[in-house]
Amino acid sequence: MLKVKFKFFLVVILVLIILIIDKSVAISHIDEFPLLGKVIFIDAGHGGRDPGVVYGNVYEKDINLEISKLLEEKLSLKGATVFLTRDSDIDHSSIYDAHKKRGDLYRRIKMIDDNYLKVDIYLSIHINWYKDSYYKGAEVLYYDGNKFNKVLASSIQESLKINTSTNREITTTNLYMYKYINTPGVLIECGFLSNYQERKLLQDKAYQEILANSITYGVIEYFNNI
C-alpha cells in the first residue's frame, strides 16, 4: 500500500513539473514572439507613376518602400504574418481607370480588407511635406470612424516620441483611403522631406531602422492594450 502511495506521489510530482516546464516554455514563447498569430498589412505609399513628394532626385515612394521592407522584417521577427501592398516600384492603377490615383487607392483598400486574410491591422507608410521647412517629426494620423484606430495611433506615436526626436501628436485624417478601410489601422508620416535635417535622416538606413523598430514596439504595445 505504501509503495502504491509513493508511486502515486511521484506521478503527481512529475505531472506538476511537466506543467511548470510547459508553462515556462509558453511564457518564453509569448515573450519572444509577441505578435504570433497577428496578420499585418503594410502599405508602402505611392509608387510607379506616383512619386509622392519630391525633393530633387529624392522621391517619397522610394523611402516609403525602404522603411516598409524594414518594418516587414521587424514585425515578422516578432511573429507576425506580414503582407505589403507593394514590394517594388509599382502602383495598382489600371489602364481602364478614369482616375488613376483613385483606382490605385481602391485596390489597396481591397487588399487590406481581404476577408480571406483576416488582417488585424494595417500600417500606411508615408513621408510628409510642408511649405515651411521648420516643421519636422514623425506623426501618426487616424480616421476616427473605427474605435481601435486611435488606440493604435497613440501607441505608435508614444513609441516614436521615445525613440526619435519627434514631439508631434496624433491627429485625425479624412483622406479617401483611410475613410473606407474597415480594418483598424493608421497613416504614419515618418518625417518631413521639406526639412533639411530630416530629409538627410530619412535617407539614412540606420534612422530607417529606428523608425521601423519604433513602429514595431508601438504595434506590440497596441495589442497588449486591447
ZAMARGU-4260 file (C-alpha; in steps of 0.2 Angstrom, whole numbers, plus 5000, padded with zeros to 4 digits):
<rodrens>
0) 5000/5000/5000 | 5014/5012/5004 | 5023/5008/4988 | 5007/5012/4978 | 5005/5029/4988
5) 5023/5033/4985 | 5021/5029/4966 | 5006/5040/4965 | 5015/5054/4974 | 5029/5053/4961
10) 5017/5053/4947 | 5009/5069/4954 | 5026/5077/4956 | 5031/5073/4938 | 5015/5080/4931
15) 5017/5096/4941 | 5035/5098/4935 | 5029/5095/4917 | 5015/5108/4919 | 5028/5120/4926
20) 5040/5117/4912 | 5026/5118/4898 | 5020/5135/4906 | 5038/5142/4906 | 5040/5137/4888
25) 5024/5145/4883 | 5028/5161/4893 | 5045/5162/4885 | 5037/5159/4868 | 5025/5173/4870
30) 5039/5185/4876 | 5050/5180/4861 | 5036/5181/4848 | 5023/5194/4855 | 5014/5196/4838
35) 5012/5177/4834 | 4996/5174/4826 | 4993/5193/4821 | 4991/5197/4802 | 4998/5214/4797
40) 4997/5223/4781 | 5010/5237/4777 | 5005/5250/4764 | 5021/5257/4756 | 5013/5274/4750
45) 5014/5279/4732 | 5024/5270/4719 | 5026/5268/4700 | 5018/5283/4691 | 5015/5292/4708
50) 5031/5298/4716 | 5023/5306/4731 | 5033/5321/4737 | 5049/5325/4728 | 5065/5335/4733
55) 5077/5335/4718 | 5081/5317/4715 | 5074/5311/4732 | 5057/5303/4730 | 5045/5299/4744
60) 5039/5282/4735 | 5057/5275/4737 | 5059/5280/4755 | 5042/5273/4759 | 5046/5256/4752
65) 5063/5256/4761 | 5055/5259/4778 | 5041/5247/4774 | 5053/5232/4770 | 5062/5235/4786
70) 5046/5236/4795 | 5040/5220/4787 | 5057/5212/4793 | 5055/5218/4811 | 5036/5213/4813
75) 5040/5196/4806 | 5054/5193/4818 | 5041/5196/4832 | 5030/5183/4825 | 5018/5192/4814
80) 5012/5187/4797 | 5015/5202/4786 | 5009/5207/4768 | 5014/5223/4758 | 5003/5232/4746
85) 5019/5233/4735 | 5036/5227/4736 | 5043/5236/4721 | 5041/5252/4712 | 5023/5250/4706
90) 5006/5257/4708 | 4990/5247/4707 | 4980/5258/4694 | 4973/5250/4679 | 4973/5256/4661
95) 4954/5257/4662 | 4954/5268/4677 | 4947/5286/4673 | 4956/5292/4689 | 4972/5283/4691
100) 4976/5288/4709 | 4958/5283/4715 | 4960/5266/4706 | 4977/5263/4714 | 4970/5268/4732
105) 4954/5257/4729 | 4964/5242/4725 | 4975/5244/4741 | 4959/5245/4751 | 4953/5229/4743
110) 4970/5220/4748 | 4969/5226/4766 | 4951/5222/4768 | 4953/5204/4761 | 4941/5193/4770
115) 4951/5178/4767 | 4967/5185/4775 | 4958/5192/4791 | 4970/5206/4793 | 4972/5213/4811
120) 4979/5230/4807 | 4986/5240/4793 | 5001/5252/4793 | 5002/5265/4779 | 5019/5272/4777
125) 5022/5290/4770 | 5033/5305/4771 | 5027/5322/4775 | 5029/5339/4767 | 5026/5357/4772
130) 5029/5374/4764 | 5038/5380/4780 | 5054/5370/4781 | 5055/5372/4800 | 5042/5358/4803
135) 5049/5341/4807 | 5045/5325/4816 | 5036/5309/4813 | 5017/5309/4817 | 5003/5296/4816
140) 4986/5300/4809 | 4970/5290/4811 | 4952/5290/4804 | 4940/5291/4819 | 4927/5280/4812
145) 4935/5265/4820 | 4937/5265/4839 | 4953/5255/4838 | 4962/5267/4826 | 4965/5280/4840
150) 4972/5267/4852 | 4984/5261/4838 | 4989/5279/4834 | 4993/5283/4852 | 5003/5268/4855
155) 5014/5271/4839 | 5016/5289/4842 | 5022/5287/4860 | 5035/5274/4854 | 5041/5287/4841
160) 5042/5300/4854 | 5053/5289/4865 | 5064/5283/4850 | 5065/5298/4839 | 5066/5317/4842
165) 5048/5320/4837 | 5036/5330/4849 | 5021/5329/4837 | 5004/5322/4842 | 4992/5311/4834
170) 4979/5319/4823 | 4964/5313/4813 | 4963/5311/4794 | 4948/5311/4782 | 4958/5305/4767
175) 4949/5294/4755 | 4959/5278/4758 | 4958/5278/4777 | 4940/5283/4777 | 4935/5267/4768
180) 4946/5254/4775 | 4936/5243/4788 | 4952/5235/4795 | 4959/5245/4810 | 4975/5255/4805
185) 4984/5271/4804 | 4994/5283/4792 | 5012/5285/4798 | 5020/5301/4791 | 5038/5296/4795
190) 5045/5314/4794 | 5046/5329/4783 | 5055/5329/4767 | 5054/5348/4767 | 5065/5349/4782
195) 5084/5348/4778 | 5090/5338/4793 | 5075/5326/4792 | 5077/5324/4774 | 5095/5318/4777
200) 5089/5306/4791 | 5075/5299/4781 | 5088/5293/4768 | 5099/5285/4781 | 5097/5266/4784
205) 5101/5267/4802 | 5087/5280/4805 | 5075/5270/4795 | 5079/5255/4806 | 5075/5266/4821
210) 5058/5271/4813 | 5054/5253/4809 | 5059/5247/4827 | 5049/5261/4835 | 5033/5257/4825
215) 5035/5238/4829 | 5036/5242/4848 | 5021/5253/4846 | 5011/5239/4837 | 5016/5227/4851
220) 5010/5239/4864 | 4994/5241/4855 | 4990/5223/4855 | 4994/5222/4874 | 4982/5237/4877
225) 4967/5229/4868
</rodrens>
